[in-house]
């Protein structure tokens, strides 16, 4: 975008008067115009709003006002985050004309910190997907290889950061939807502890799993963003009152003596050779930096995929019942003599895509009489066992490290006819959501050959201990060259 590529550098340039917020906003908008015809990362851009916000920041600086920690930083938002008066669709036809009357708490926090919102990014419909191919507005393409998926469901936000459209974008993570796209696009993606960041204004998918978090190019920027986004919100009953530390102060670069748990049995099968090599190299880097590697066991993690897809679909079937064509959003045309039930059915059939329908039907089934105990209740019980596994492992180690995804970015269309294979690509991420823990994916290398596809490694922390998790991720980033690698697009 410019010589000042990170959020921190942009903020410092604006605060010191070396550049203006308007200059950075225009540069971001120009880069979006340049790349979006290929990537399809943005559903819509709010150019006039962005320039107006940037102008106000420049005026405040000229008046001598103290600027916020994200002053002038261009930011993109996943299109399931409400912004007052700005079209918000969750990449679904059913919300194609929806303009929220309020903004999400995270949007208010970003703007209070001085960030400049430039647009809404494409995603899998209602955040349901692992490849960003379930969008009503077409798939997003990976900036490293346009024939490959950027990951999902927050693929547009990941691609926007990887393509240097913005240094910071927000996504949501229900079962890996921040970390997996971050891995596929070679950027940093952070899922906070459940409750650390308010979900108010996030279009709900699975309320006990959803979390909002940032995509950035560096761990330092992720820490800066998390500090701005975190904190108790009375508008979200699941928001935690836990104190918010200065996450950037934790980035000492020193991990000497830190115990890092490695679930070797869990990651032994089904992992691509390139991912396996990159993961082994990452462990060596951390060991050489002074960390201690400790074997840990997650015996119930292999059940995470079926447990996740029972719980998340059950919650989705409840959350998406509100889209009925009555209150807001798309409404199917019906004749005078047709029933209300017919209108509901037509509206939802026209408005929802195939994957959303699949999950609603599965969720409704597992909640139905005669199947609740056998499926949904059993999944909740195994979820408790998963949480206990992680609690025991994190008594032996401060963090756990594993690959973010078992495979590198796959080709668009490669898995669309086999939903199970698509779901299995999330095996290393979903259990973190089920346990409510924080996780961050950082780049850890590339596949060999001409394709040169990004690979990510995941650091998982104790509940509300994002500081230690980020310290380990930052130390790894400092010891490797991957943060400086730029997508060719």
N, C-alpha and C positions, 0 to 999 in steps of 0.2 A: 504494500500500500504506500508506504513512505519509508524513510530510513528509520523511523520510530515505529517498530513493528509490534511491540508488546503493549499491553494496556498500561503498564507502569511507565513505560517510556513516553507514551502519548500523553498521559496525565502530567508527567514532569515537564514535557515540552510546553504544554499549555499553561501550567502554573507559573513557569519561569518566563513566559512570553516569547519563547523561541518559535512558537507556531500558534495558530489560532484553532479553536474548535471547529470553526466553519471550514477551514482547510481540510481537516481530517474527515469531517462529515462528507464533504464533496469528493474526497479521494475514495472513501468507502462506497459511496453511491456510484461512482464511475466504475469501480472494480466490480460491483454487482452487475451493472449494465453489461460489462465486458464478458463476464463468466456465466451469467444465468441462462443464456440461450443454450449453452452446452450442459450445465450442471442441473438446472431446474431446482436450485436450492431454495429459492424464495417463492412463496405464494403471492406475496404482495410487498411493495416497498412504499414507505411513507416519507418521501423525499422532502416535501414541504414542511412536515412536522419536524423532521430531523434538522433541517437548516434553521428553523425557528428556535429549537432547543439549543443548538450550537451557538446561535447568535446571542441568546440570553446569557450563556456561560461566558462568552467573550466580553459582554457588557459588564458582567459582575466582576470579572478580572480587572477590567479597565477602571472600575470604581473602587478597587482595592479590597473587595470582599474575599473572605476565605473560601476556597473552592473545595469540593468534596474529593474523596479518595479515587473516584472514577471520572473526574472532571474531563468532559470532552471525549470520552472513550466511546467509539461507535459500537453498538450492541445490537445483535439480532435475537429475536425471541421465537421459540417454537410456537407454531400456530395453534396450540391448545392453551395458551396463556392469554387471559383477557386484558385488553387495553381499551380504556374507555373511548368509545366512538370509532375504534379501528376494527375493521372486519376481522373476525376470528372464527375460523372454520373447523379446526382440528382435521383439516384435509378431507372433509366429508361433505357430500352434496347436501346432507340434511341441514347443515349450518352455513350453506353457501352465502346467505345474505345476512348473517347474524352480526350485529354491531353491539357489543356489550355496553351496558349503562354504567359500568364501573371497571376499575383496573385491579389486577391481581396485586397482592401485597408485595410480591417480589418486584413488580414493575414500579410501584411507588418507591420502594427502597432503592432501586437502581437510579431512578430519576432524582431522588433526594441526594444520592452520592455523586450526581453530576453526569451520569451516563447519557448518551444520545442514542435513542432507539431509531434504527434505520429500516427495519422491516420484520416481517413474520416469515418463518422458514417452513418449508415443506416437511411433512412427516407421514408415517403410516397413519391411516385413518383412526382417529381416537387413540393414537399411540399403540395400536395393536399390530405388531409386526417386527421382523428382524432384518428387513432389507430395504425398507422405504419404497416397496413396490405396491403397497396397499393404499396409496394416496389416490383420491379422486382426481388429482391434478397431475398425475403421471409420476414416474419414478424419479428419484434423485440419482445422479451419477457421481461416481467417486473421482475426485480431482487427480488421484494418482493413476487411474486407469478408467476412462469413461465407460468401458464395457462392463465394469464391476459395480456391485452395490457399495454404497457408503456405510451400510449397516442401518439398523433401525431400532426403535422407531424415530429417533431424533436425527435422522440422516441429513436433513437440510442444515441443521445447526452445525453438525460436525464438518460437513463439506464447506460451509461458509467460512469457518475458521481455517480449515486446511488450505482453502483457495485464497486466503488473505483478503477476504472481503471485509471481515471484522476480526479484531483480536479477542473478542469475547462474545459468546452466544449462550443462551440458556436452553436447556432441554429438560425433559422429565424422564425419570428412570423407574419403571415398574418391575422389570425383571432383567435389566441390563441395557436399557434404551439410551443411556448416556455412555456407559463404559464400552459397550460393543462397537458403536459407531466411532468412538474416539480411537479404539484400536484399529479399526478398518481404515480410518482416514489419517492416522499418524499424528494425532493431537492428544492433549490431556483432557480427560473427562472425569468429573467428580460427582459421585452420588453421596450426599451427606447422610448422617444418621437419621432414621425416621423421626420426624418431629423437630429437627434442627432448623429447617426452613419451612415457612408457612406454605400451605397448599391452597390458601384462599385465592380464588380466581383461576385455579387450574381446572380445566374441564376434566372431570373425574373419569378414570378408567377402573382402577381397583384401589379403593380408598385406604386399605390397610397396607398397601405396598408402594403407592406413588410417592416419589420425591422429586423435587426440582433441584437442579444443579448446573454448574457452568462447564462449558467447553473453552479451553484456552490453548495457547501454544506452549506455555511454560507452567510448571507447578507454582511458581511465584505468583503468576496472575490468577491461578485457581484459588490460592490462599487469599489473595486480595479480594476476589469476588465473593468468596464464601463469608468473609468477615462482613461484607456489605449486605449480604442476603439473609444472614442468620438472625435469630432472635424470636422471642415469644410474640405471638400475635393473638389477641383476644378473638379475632374473627375465625380462627381455626382451633377447634376443640382438641385436636391432636398435637398442637404446637407446644413444644417443651419450654418450660421456664429456665432451663439450664443456662448458666452464664456463658456468654460468647467471648472466647479469648481472642487475642490478636494472633491470628493464624500465621501471619507473615513472620512474626518474631520467632516462631518455632523452626524456621528454615535455617538451621545452623550449618548444614553440610556435614555434620558429624553424626555417624550412626555407630560409633565404636561401642561395643557391648550390647547393642540392641538385639534382642532375641527375635528371630524371624522364623515363623512356623511354615513348614513346607509339607503340604498334604500329598506325599508322593504316591500313595496308593490311589488316591482320587484322580490324579492327573496322569496315571500310567497308561490308560487306554483311550483310544479314539482321538489322539492328538496328532495333527499333521507334523511331519518330520521337521519342516522349517520352523514351526512354532515350538516344537520340543527343543531344538537347538538354541533358538533365541532365549527361551526360558532358562535353559541350563547356563547360558552365558550371563544372563541377568543375575542369577544366583551367585555366580562366580564374582561378578562385580561387587555385589553387596558384601560377600564374604571378604574380599580383598579390602573393602572399605572399613573392615573391623566389626561387622555384624556377625552374630552367631546364628548359624542355621540349625533349627530344631525340627525334627520330624514330628508331625502332628497327625491325628487321625480324625476324619470326618465320616464316620461309618454310614450315616444316613443321607449323605449328600447325593448319592446316586439316585435317590428317590425324588430329588428336587424338582425335576421337570414335571412328572405327573402331579405332584403336590401343587406346584405353582399353577399349572393349567386347570386344576380343579378350583382352587381358591380364586384366582384372578377372573376366571370366566363367571363364577358365581357372583362375584361383586360387580362385574361388568353388566350382567343381565339385570341387576337391580339399578345400577347407576344410569344405564342407557334407557330405562323405561320412561324417563322424562321427555324423551324426544318422540312426541306423539302427534305432532302437527297441530296442536291446539294453542300452546302458549307462545312459542316462537320457533323459528326455523322453517324448513320446507313443509308444505302441506299438499298432499295429492289432490288433484281435481276429482270431485265425485258428483254424481247426479243427485237430485233432490230426494229420490226415493231410496237411496243407499243408506245403510246404517252407520253409526259412529264406529263400530268395530271394523267395518269395511274401510273407512277412512284411515283408521289407525294402521291397518294391515298394508294398504297401498302406500301410505306415507313412508313407513319403515322399509318396505320392499324397495321403493324408489330411492330412498335417501341413504341407506346403508349399503356398503360394499360387501363382497363375499366373505372376507375374513371376519368382519364385525358380526355378520349374521351367524357365521359358524360359532363364534365364541358366545354370542347371546344364547343360541340354542343349546350349546353344551352346558352353559351355566344354569339355564333354566331347568335342564334335565337333572343336574346333580342336586338341585335344591328341591326337586319335586318329591311328593309323598312317596315313600317306599324306597327312595334312593339317597335321601339326605344322609342317613346314618352310614350307609355303605360307602359313600363317596366323599361328600363334603366334610362330615364330621371326622372321618378317618384321616382326611388330608390335614385338618386342623391338628389332630393328634401327632401326626408325623412332623408337622411344622414345629411343634413344641420340642420334639426330639432333635430336630435340626438346630434349633436355638441352643439346646443344651450341649450339642456337639461343639458348636462354635465357642460357647462359654468355657468349656473345658480346655479347648485348644488355646484360647486366648489367656488362660491362666499360665500356660507353659511358654507363651510368646507374646510380645507386645503387638505384633502384626502378623498377618498371614499373607503369603505371596503365592500366586498361581497365575497361569495364563489368563488373559481376559477372554479370549475365544479359542476353541480348539482348532480353528481353521483360519486361514487368511481370507481376505475379501473374495467372495465367490462371484461368478458372472451373473448379470441380470437375467432372470428367467430360469436359472439353473435349478432352483428349489421350489418354484411356485406351484408345481404340480404334486409336491410331496410335503404337505404341512408338517409331518412328523420330523423329517430331516431338518426343516427350517427351525422347528422348536428346539431340537437337540443342539443347535449352534449356540444356545444360551446356557448350556450346562454349568459353566463356571461363574455365571453372574446371578442366576435367579435365587440361589440359596442365600445370597447376601441380603436381598430384599426380604425374603421370608424371615430372616433373623433380625432385620431392622438395623443392620450394621452399616458403617460408612465404607465406601470403596472408591479407589481412584485408579484409572488406567493411564499408563504413561507409555510412550513409544519405546520399543526395545529392539528394533531392528527391522529387517526386510527379508522377503523371500529372495532366493537366488535367481539369476537369469534376467532376461530382458524386461519382464513384467515389473519387478521390484515393487512388491506389494507390502504395505506396512503391517507390522505385528505389534501387539501391545501386551504389557504385563500388568497385572492387577495387584494392588496393595490394599489389604482389608484391615481395618482397625477395630479397636474396641468401641463400644457404644459411647458416643460423644467425645471420643479421643481422636478427632480428625487431626489434631496437632501432630501427634506421633506418626500417624499414617502419612501426612504430608512431609514430615521431616525425612522419612525413609525414601519417599518418592523423589523428593528434591535432591537428596544425596545421590541417588541413582542417576538422575538427570544430569547432574554436574559432572559425573564420572564418565558419561557417554556422549557421543556426538549427535544423538538422534533429534534433539530439540531444534537443532539448526538445519535440519533437512526440510526442503521446501518442495511441495507438490509441483509437478511440471506444468500444470495447466495455467 
